[in-house]
Every structure is written in structure tokens, then in C-alpha cells.
Amino acid sequence: MQAQHDTLILGIGNILLKDEGVGVHVVERLKTMPLPENVEVLDGGTAGLDLADYIAGRKKLIVIDAVNAGGKPGTLYRLTKENLDIKPKAIFSFHEIDFLDALHISEVVNSKPEEVVVIGIEPKDMSIGTDLSPEIQERIPRIIELVTSELNIDHSESY
């Protein structure tokens, strides 16, 4: 079995719902880029419960996802565990488990990543389709910049 990487970059979302799939589109680009050896890049898609296994025990977790926060489409957000609403909720099916549920599960079983950063982008169009809206597509280079800046030890850059 291969040793686990310290840092996981996880793209999540449904690529069949246009901008909802932005995280997956970004990690597909990141997979083609040279990154430090301790970094793993993973397409988490709509994995649900499996996300708890993927994130368990990491030193750093960087998640890329669409975030509906009421801003203008293309607005970027940097969220940390202080900003994330990680609390238990009623789950009636394993298909209902999302990233925050997986993060809560990892906390309960004492395998939560030491540091969690979510790079979110306000979506424009979440209708059926596999293409990102132009507003979101043009923000991918900036998302990649933000993600790669998270890999540096010096976090002096402000967003």
C-alpha cells in the first residue's frame, strides 16, 4: 500500500450540473501540473461517505467546490474550519452524505485533517450540462493560483 500524502487537494461537485462541477474541472487541470511530492490531487466528484476515508489523517486538506453564498457569480471564497458549519445532521441515506458530513465523521473518529481550507466559487448556472459558464471558466486560473499559494509555507498573500 502506498504511503498517504500529507496534503490532499480535493475537487468536489457534480460535473453533470454545469458550475456545480467546478471543483472537478480544477483538479483535472491540477493533475497535469508539477506539484510537491507530498501533495495528492483527487477528483472527489460526488463521493459522499468515501470522502471521509480520503480526507482522514491528512495534515492539510484543500477543497475546491461551488459555494452558494449569495455573491456575484465568480466570487471566490476562502473558508477554514472556523467558517464551516460542521455539525451533525440527520442522514437518511448514504447518498445524502456531503463534504461537511464527511468532515464531521472524520472529527468523530479522530482522523480529521489538521488544517482545512475550502476554495469556493459562487456558481452562475447549475442546470444540466457539462460545460462551465464563461464567468466560472475564466476564474479557473485564479482558483489554481489560490490553491497553489496554499501549498507554500508563507501565507502572507492576501486574497
C-alpha positions as CSV (number, residue, x, y, z in Angstrom):
1,M,0.0,0.0,0.0
2,Q,1.3,3.5,-0.9
3,A,2.0,5.9,1.9
4,Q,-0.6,8.6,2.3
5,H,0.4,12.1,1.1
6,D,0.4,14.9,3.8
7,T,-1.7,17.2,1.7
8,L,-4.8,16.4,-0.3
9,I,-6.3,18.7,-2.9
10,L,-9.8,17.6,-3.4
11,G,-12.2,18.7,-6.1
12,I,-15.8,18.0,-5.4
13,G,-19.0,18.5,-7.3
14,N,-21.3,17.1,-9.9
15,I,-19.9,17.6,-13.4
16,L,-23.4,17.0,-14.9
17,L,-24.7,20.2,-13.4
18,K,-22.5,22.9,-15.1
19,D,-20.9,25.1,-12.5
20,E,-21.6,22.6,-9.7
21,G,-18.7,20.6,-11.2
22,V,-16.1,23.4,-11.0
23,G,-14.0,21.6,-8.3
24,V,-13.6,18.5,-10.5
25,H,-12.7,20.7,-13.5
26,V,-10.0,22.4,-11.5
27,V,-8.4,19.2,-10.1
28,E,-8.3,17.8,-13.6
29,R,-6.1,20.8,-14.6
30,L,-4.0,20.5,-11.4
31,K,-3.3,16.8,-12.2
32,T,-1.3,18.0,-15.2
33,M,0.8,20.4,-13.2
34,P,4.0,19.8,-11.3
35,L,3.2,19.8,-7.6
36,P,5.3,18.9,-4.5
37,E,5.7,15.2,-3.8
38,N,3.7,15.3,-0.6
39,V,0.6,16.5,-2.5
40,E,-2.1,14.3,-3.8
41,V,-4.8,15.6,-6.2
42,L,-8.1,13.8,-6.2
43,D,-11.4,14.0,-8.0
44,G,-13.9,13.5,-5.2
45,G,-16.9,14.1,-7.5
46,T,-20.0,13.3,-5.6
47,A,-18.3,10.5,-3.5
48,G,-20.3,11.0,-0.3
49,L,-19.2,8.7,2.5
50,D,-15.9,7.8,0.8
51,L,-14.8,11.3,1.3
52,A,-14.3,10.5,5.0
53,D,-11.7,7.9,4.0
54,Y,-10.0,10.2,1.5
55,I,-9.5,13.1,4.0
56,A,-8.7,11.0,7.1
57,G,-5.4,11.8,8.8
58,R,-4.1,14.5,6.3
59,K,-2.1,17.4,7.6
60,K,-3.7,19.7,5.1
61,L,-6.9,19.4,3.1
62,I,-7.6,21.9,0.3
63,V,-11.1,21.6,-1.2
64,I,-12.3,23.2,-4.3
65,D,-16.1,23.5,-4.7
66,A,-19.0,25.6,-5.8
67,V,-20.3,27.7,-2.8
68,N,-23.7,29.4,-2.9
69,A,-23.1,32.3,-0.5
70,G,-25.2,34.9,-2.4
71,G,-22.3,36.7,-4.1
72,K,-21.8,37.6,-7.7
73,P,-21.1,34.6,-9.9
74,G,-17.3,34.0,-10.0
75,T,-16.8,35.5,-6.5
76,L,-14.1,33.5,-4.7
77,Y,-14.2,32.5,-1.1
78,R,-11.5,31.1,1.3
79,L,-13.1,29.2,4.1
80,T,-11.5,27.4,7.0
81,K,-12.8,25.3,9.8
82,E,-13.8,28.5,11.6
83,N,-16.1,29.4,8.7
84,L,-17.5,26.0,8.0
85,D,-20.7,24.7,9.7
86,I,-19.5,21.3,10.8
87,K,-22.3,19.7,12.9
88,P,-24.2,16.5,12.9
89,K,-27.4,16.3,10.9
90,A,-30.0,13.6,10.2
91,I,-28.8,11.4,7.4
92,F,-31.4,9.0,5.9
93,S,-29.2,7.5,3.2
94,F,-25.5,7.2,2.5
95,H,-26.3,9.0,-0.8
96,E,-27.1,12.2,1.3
97,I,-23.6,12.5,2.8
98,D,-21.7,15.5,1.6
99,F,-18.3,17.0,2.3
100,L,-19.3,18.7,5.6
101,D,-20.8,15.4,6.8
102,A,-17.6,13.6,5.8
103,L,-15.6,16.2,7.7
104,H,-17.8,15.7,10.8
105,I,-17.3,11.9,10.6
106,S,-13.6,12.4,10.4
107,E,-13.8,14.6,13.5
108,V,-15.9,12.0,15.4
109,V,-13.4,9.2,14.6
110,N,-10.5,11.4,15.5
111,S,-9.0,11.4,12.0
112,K,-9.8,15.0,10.9
113,P,-7.2,16.8,8.9
114,E,-5.1,19.2,10.9
115,E,-5.9,22.1,8.5
116,V,-8.9,22.5,6.2
117,V,-9.2,25.2,3.5
118,V,-12.1,25.4,1.1
119,I,-11.6,27.5,-2.0
120,G,-15.1,28.2,-3.1
121,I,-16.5,29.9,-6.1
122,E,-20.0,31.4,-6.4
123,P,-21.7,29.5,-9.3
124,K,-23.8,31.1,-12.0
125,D,-25.5,28.1,-13.7
126,M,-26.3,24.8,-12.0
127,S,-28.6,23.5,-14.7
128,I,-28.0,20.2,-16.5
129,G,-24.9,20.3,-18.7
130,T,-21.2,19.5,-18.6
131,D,-19.7,22.9,-19.6
132,L,-18.9,25.6,-17.0
133,S,-20.4,29.0,-17.6
134,P,-18.0,31.5,-19.1
135,E,-17.8,33.5,-15.9
136,I,-16.7,30.4,-13.9
137,Q,-14.4,29.1,-16.7
138,E,-12.4,32.4,-16.8
139,R,-11.8,32.2,-13.0
140,I,-10.1,28.8,-13.1
141,P,-6.6,30.2,-13.4
142,R,-7.2,32.4,-10.3
143,I,-8.5,29.4,-8.4
144,I,-5.4,27.4,-9.4
145,E,-3.3,30.4,-8.1
146,L,-5.1,30.3,-4.8
147,V,-4.7,26.6,-4.4
148,T,-1.0,26.6,-5.2
149,S,-0.4,29.5,-2.9
150,E,-1.9,27.3,-0.1
151,L,0.9,24.8,-0.7
152,N,3.5,27.4,0.3
153,I,4.6,27.7,3.9
154,D,4.5,31.5,3.7
155,H,0.8,32.5,3.7
156,S,1.4,36.3,3.5
157,E,-0.5,36.7,0.3
158,S,-4.0,38.1,0.9
159,Y,-6.9,37.2,-1.4
